[in-house]
Amino acid sequence: MKTVYDVAQLLRKHGIIVYLGKRQYDIEMMEYEVTELFKHNILDREIFARARSILKQELIKEQRKNSSLN
């Protein structure tokens, strides 16, 4: 797992499709969903940590991009 797309595919395997129309919101919702799967022992710690790391990095990039546009 290396990209946000990979995390989205992981969620899709569990019946979760995230599309809110804005990339930043999508990433935040994916992070929430990954956390919920982990809390319910559906994801193991290693996969959860990797997915969360990817989403955090992408969220930071997206926030920087959005702040530079304003």
MOKAHU-V810981 format. One record per pair of residues at least 12 apart in sequence whose ideal C-beta (glycine too) atoms are under 8 Angstrom apart, sorted by the first residue. I is the first residue (numbers start at 1). GAP is how many residues later the second one is. D is the distance in Angstrom with one decimal. If there is no record, write none. Layout:
I,GAP,D
I,GAP,D
//
This chain:
1,46,7.3
1,49,5.3
1,50,6.3
1,53,6.6
2,52,7.1
3,51,6.8
4,22,8.0
4,23,6.5
4,26,7.2
4,50,6.4
4,51,6.8
4,54,5.1
6,48,7.3
7,23,5.7
7,27,6.8
7,44,4.8
7,47,5.7
7,48,6.1
8,22,6.6
10,24,7.7
10,33,8.0
10,37,7.2
10,41,6.3
11,19,6.3
11,22,5.6
11,23,7.1
11,26,7.8
14,23,6.2
14,28,6.5
16,17,5.2
18,12,5.2
18,15,6.5
23,39,5.5
24,35,6.8
24,38,4.6
24,39,6.7
24,42,6.4
27,28,5.4
27,31,5.5
27,32,4.8
27,35,6.3
28,31,6.7
30,21,8.0
30,25,5.7
31,21,6.5
31,24,4.6
31,25,7.5
31,28,7.3
34,14,6.3
34,17,4.8
34,18,6.1
34,21,7.0
35,13,7.7
35,17,7.4
//
